[in-house]
């Protein structure tokens, strides 16, 4: 087999393998899913994009738990475009520093981001209580 043909086959195999998996980052982990966890629509501004981010309102699980069950990485998350994801990261940092964070703004995007964060943090508390109870 010639080198050129071998290289083309390798390129084709890499391309096909890449299309079989959809990736998602959880902290420093890169996770693979056999299905696309994204729908392509920002829940904050409603923009339909080819590529969106999955925003984690909180990182509740250890890397060991995530490696055992990738689905846990999708808990307490929402999908958003790049611009809304940057805003969401800022809000997450503010709320992490001050759980009673209050904000006076007329910006509907920021209001929605703050309400989603508070909702998911409450869900996380309930989830953690339920899991501890079952242990």
N, C-alpha and C positions, 0 to 999 in steps of 0.2 A: 504494500500500500504506500502510495506516495505521501510525502510530508504535507503537501497542499490538501490532499483529500482527507488526511487524518485531522488536520487543523479545522477543516470545514465541518467534519462530523462532530468534533469536540464542541465547536461553536453552536451547532444545531442542538446537541444534547444539552448544553448549558442553557440555551434559550428555552427549550421545552421544559426542563426542570424548573426554571424560574417561573414559568407560567402555571405550574402545578400548585404553587404555594403563594399565600398572601402573608406579608409580614406586619408585625406590630411591635413597637418598642415598649418595654416596661422597665423604666430605669435604665440600667446598662444592659439588660437582656434584649435580644432580638428573637422574637417568637414567630413561629410559622403556623399558619392556619390553612387547612385544606379548602376553606371557603373564604370569601371576602367579608370581613367583619364591618366594612364600611358600605354605606349606601350612596355616598357621593353628594350629600346635601348637608349644609351647615345648619345645625339646630338653632344657632344664635341669630344669624342674619338671613337665613333661607337660601343662600347662594348655592347653586348647583355647580359643583366643581369636579373635574376629573380626579384630582387628588385632594383628599381631606386628611385631617389629623384626628386621632382619637385622643381626647384630653382626659387625663386622670385627675379627678378632683382630689383624690388622696391615694397614696400608695399604702394599702392595708396589709399586703401579703409579703412574706419573705420570698427571696429568689428561689429557695428550695420548694416552697409551696407552689409557686408559679411553674417551675419546671415539671412538677408532678401533674399539674392541671392548668393548661394554658387558658382555659375558659375563665379562670379567676381574674385574669388580667383585664377582662371586659367589664368587671363589676365597678360601679361608681365612676362610670365614664360617659362621655357624650362625644359626638362627632362634630367637628367644626372646621371652617376654612383657616388658612394660615393666619390672617389678621385677627380673627376672633380667638385663635389659639394663643397668640401672643398676649392678648388681653386676659385670657383665662389663666395663663401662667402667672401673670402679675397679681390677679385676684387671689389665686391659690396661695401665693407667698404672703399676701396681706392677712388672709384669714388664718394661715398657719401661725403667724406671729401673734394674732389677736382674735380668738374665737368669737368674741362679742363685737366683731368688726361691724360698724354701721357706716352707711354711705348715703350722702344726699346728692343725688344726680338726676337729671332728666334724660340721660342717655339710655335708651331702651336696651341696647346691647349689654351695657354694664349691669343694668338692673337684672336682666335675664341671667347673666353669668353668675352674679352673686346669689340669686335665688336657686339656681341649679347646684351651686357649691353647697349652700346650706342644706338643701334637700338631700344631697348625697352624703353629707357628713352625718345627718340624722339617720339615714339608712345604714350607714356604716356602724354607728353606735348600736342600733338594733340588731344588726347582723352579728356583731361581736358578742353581744349579750347572749344571743341565741346559741352561738357556737360554743361559748364558755359553759353554758348550761348543759349542753349535750356531751361535754367532755367528762 
